Amino acid sequence: MLLDIEIQEIETPINTISVKDQKTIINAIYSAHNGVFRMSPDIADLVEASNNVAKVDIKNGEAKILCLTRSSVESTKLDVAQSLKSTFELAGFDVIFSGEYPGWTPNVNSPILKVLTDLYEKMHGSKASVVACHAGLECGILGRNYPDMDMISYGPTIKGAHSPDEKVNIPSVEKFWVFTLEILKNIPVKS
């Protein structure tokens, strides 16, 4: 493999970012937490909260730095967000929070989880793969509005979710559908 690098002299652009502003932007990005913020103290190997410095957009005299902050625990998500806010405000940025997705703390003692794992084992002769994630799920929205609701999230096997490479494993869709029908037949009636 050959790497060929060519250097050419060019005229300095009319509009450039001052060296001071360049340093401010770069230092703010370096200071912003990026990656895992905290692991769950309750569930082994589960990321509880993280941040992703997702996009840096500099144009028309403005610098915008977009972050994706996630957590399964709402208070930890707010802690990450406040840490980022402090970092960027110290650098002179105005900070706006938007697109908030509520956290959803997994309940390892969930009665509905027990019903579904028992049913899965009965149907398939093996234990269900039970995992948790710190990404935003619809359960966070439902849980915020119905805090006493017992719920889980399940579905077919998906790879590369929410990306151009998203794929669903077709055989897992049928397995998911058959399981859903059995759940509806076997769900206990609440008194």
C-alpha positions as CSV (number, residue, x, y, z in Angstrom):
1,M,0.0,0.0,0.0
2,L,1.3,3.4,-0.9
3,L,0.3,6.7,0.7
4,D,1.0,9.7,-1.5
5,I,0.7,13.1,0.1
6,E,0.8,16.3,-2.0
7,I,1.2,19.8,-0.5
8,Q,0.3,22.8,-2.4
9,E,0.4,26.5,-1.5
10,I,-3.0,28.2,-1.5
11,E,-4.2,31.7,-0.8
12,T,-5.5,32.4,2.7
13,P,-9.3,32.4,2.7
14,I,-10.9,35.8,3.3
15,N,-12.9,34.5,6.3
16,T,-11.2,32.4,8.8
17,I,-11.7,31.6,12.5
18,S,-9.3,33.5,14.7
19,V,-6.6,31.5,16.5
20,K,-8.2,32.4,19.8
21,D,-11.6,31.1,18.7
22,Q,-10.0,28.0,17.3
23,K,-8.4,27.2,20.6
24,T,-11.7,27.9,22.5
25,I,-13.7,25.5,20.3
26,I,-11.0,22.8,20.4
27,N,-10.5,23.1,24.2
28,A,-14.3,23.0,24.7
29,I,-14.6,19.8,22.6
30,Y,-11.6,18.2,24.4
31,S,-13.1,19.1,27.8
32,A,-16.6,17.8,27.0
33,H,-17.2,14.3,28.2
34,N,-17.3,11.8,25.3
35,G,-18.1,8.1,25.9
36,V,-19.2,6.2,29.0
37,F,-20.0,8.5,31.9
38,R,-21.1,5.8,34.4
39,M,-21.6,2.1,34.6
40,S,-24.7,0.7,36.4
41,P,-24.1,-0.2,40.0
42,D,-27.0,-2.7,39.8
43,I,-26.5,-4.6,36.5
44,A,-23.1,-6.0,35.5
45,D,-21.6,-4.6,32.3
46,L,-24.5,-2.1,31.7
47,V,-23.6,1.4,30.7
48,E,-25.8,3.6,32.8
49,A,-25.0,6.9,31.1
50,S,-22.9,8.2,28.2
51,N,-22.4,11.2,26.0
52,N,-21.5,11.4,22.4
53,V,-20.1,14.6,20.9
54,A,-22.1,13.9,17.8
55,K,-21.5,16.8,15.4
56,V,-19.5,20.0,15.2
57,D,-20.9,22.5,12.7
58,I,-19.0,25.7,12.0
59,K,-20.4,28.0,9.4
60,N,-21.7,31.6,8.9
61,G,-19.7,32.8,11.9
62,E,-21.3,30.3,14.3
63,A,-20.1,27.1,16.0
64,K,-22.6,24.5,17.0
65,I,-21.6,21.4,18.9
66,L,-24.3,18.8,19.2
67,C,-24.2,16.1,21.9
68,L,-26.3,12.9,22.3
69,T,-26.6,12.3,26.1
70,R,-28.3,9.1,27.2
71,S,-28.9,7.3,30.5
72,S,-31.3,4.6,31.9
73,V,-31.4,6.8,35.0
74,E,-33.0,10.2,34.6
75,S,-30.9,11.9,37.4
76,T,-27.7,10.6,35.9
77,K,-28.6,11.9,32.5
78,L,-29.3,15.3,34.0
79,D,-25.9,15.2,35.7
80,V,-24.1,14.5,32.4
81,A,-26.1,17.3,30.7
82,Q,-25.2,19.8,33.5
83,S,-21.5,18.8,33.2
84,L,-21.6,19.5,29.5
85,K,-23.5,22.7,30.0
86,S,-20.8,23.9,32.4
87,T,-18.0,23.0,30.0
88,F,-19.5,24.8,27.1
89,E,-20.7,27.9,29.1
90,L,-17.2,28.3,30.5
91,A,-16.0,28.4,26.9
92,G,-18.5,31.2,26.1
93,F,-21.2,29.1,24.3
94,D,-24.9,29.5,24.8
95,V,-26.3,26.1,25.7
96,I,-29.8,24.9,24.7
97,F,-31.2,21.5,25.7
98,S,-33.6,19.9,23.2
99,G,-34.8,16.5,21.9
100,E,-34.8,15.1,25.4
101,Y,-35.6,11.4,25.8
102,P,-36.4,10.2,29.3
103,G,-34.4,7.5,30.9
104,W,-35.9,4.1,31.8
105,T,-34.3,2.2,34.7
106,P,-34.5,-1.6,34.2
107,N,-36.4,-3.5,36.9
108,V,-34.6,-6.8,37.4
109,N,-37.5,-7.9,39.7
110,S,-40.2,-7.1,37.2
111,P,-43.2,-9.4,37.5
112,I,-43.9,-9.2,33.7
113,L,-40.2,-10.0,33.0
114,K,-40.6,-13.2,35.1
115,V,-43.8,-14.2,33.2
116,L,-42.1,-13.6,29.8
117,T,-38.8,-15.4,30.6
118,D,-40.7,-18.4,32.0
119,L,-42.9,-18.5,28.9
120,Y,-39.9,-18.2,26.6
121,E,-38.1,-21.1,28.3
122,K,-41.2,-23.2,28.1
123,M,-41.6,-22.5,24.4
124,H,-38.0,-22.8,23.3
125,G,-36.3,-25.0,25.9
126,S,-33.7,-22.4,26.7
127,K,-33.4,-19.3,28.7
128,A,-34.2,-16.0,27.2
129,S,-31.4,-13.5,26.6
130,V,-32.3,-10.7,29.0
131,V,-30.3,-7.5,28.5
132,A,-30.6,-3.9,29.3
133,C,-29.5,-0.8,27.5
134,H,-29.1,2.9,28.3
135,A,-30.4,4.1,25.0
136,G,-33.7,5.9,24.8
137,L,-36.6,3.6,24.5
138,E,-40.3,4.2,24.3
139,C,-40.6,2.7,27.7
140,G,-39.0,5.9,29.1
141,I,-41.9,7.9,27.7
142,L,-44.5,5.5,28.9
143,G,-42.8,5.2,32.3
144,R,-42.8,9.0,32.8
145,N,-46.6,9.1,32.2
146,Y,-47.4,5.9,34.0
147,P,-44.8,5.5,36.7
148,D,-46.4,2.4,38.3
149,M,-46.6,0.5,35.0
150,D,-44.6,-2.7,34.9
151,M,-43.1,-3.1,31.5
152,I,-40.3,-4.6,29.4
153,S,-39.2,-4.0,25.8
154,Y,-38.6,-6.9,23.5
155,G,-38.5,-7.6,19.8
156,P,-36.7,-9.3,16.9
157,T,-33.0,-9.1,16.3
158,I,-32.0,-5.8,14.7
159,K,-28.4,-4.8,13.8
160,G,-27.3,-1.2,13.1
161,A,-30.5,0.4,14.4
162,H,-31.4,3.9,13.3
163,S,-28.6,3.9,10.7
164,P,-28.5,3.4,6.9
165,D,-27.1,-0.1,7.7
166,E,-30.1,-1.1,9.8
167,K,-31.1,-4.8,9.2
168,V,-33.6,-7.1,10.8
169,N,-33.0,-10.8,11.1
170,I,-36.1,-12.2,9.3
171,P,-36.3,-15.6,11.1
172,S,-36.3,-13.7,14.4
173,V,-39.4,-11.7,13.3
174,E,-41.5,-14.9,13.1
175,K,-40.1,-16.1,16.4
176,F,-41.0,-12.6,17.9
177,W,-44.5,-12.8,16.5
178,V,-45.3,-16.3,17.7
179,F,-43.9,-15.3,21.1
180,T,-46.2,-12.2,21.2
181,L,-49.2,-14.3,20.4
182,E,-48.3,-16.7,23.3
183,I,-47.8,-13.8,25.7
184,L,-51.3,-12.5,24.9
185,K,-52.7,-16.0,25.6
186,N,-50.8,-16.4,28.9
187,I,-50.7,-13.0,30.4
188,P,-52.0,-13.1,34.0
189,V,-55.1,-11.1,34.7
190,K,-54.5,-8.4,37.3
191,S,-57.0,-8.3,40.1
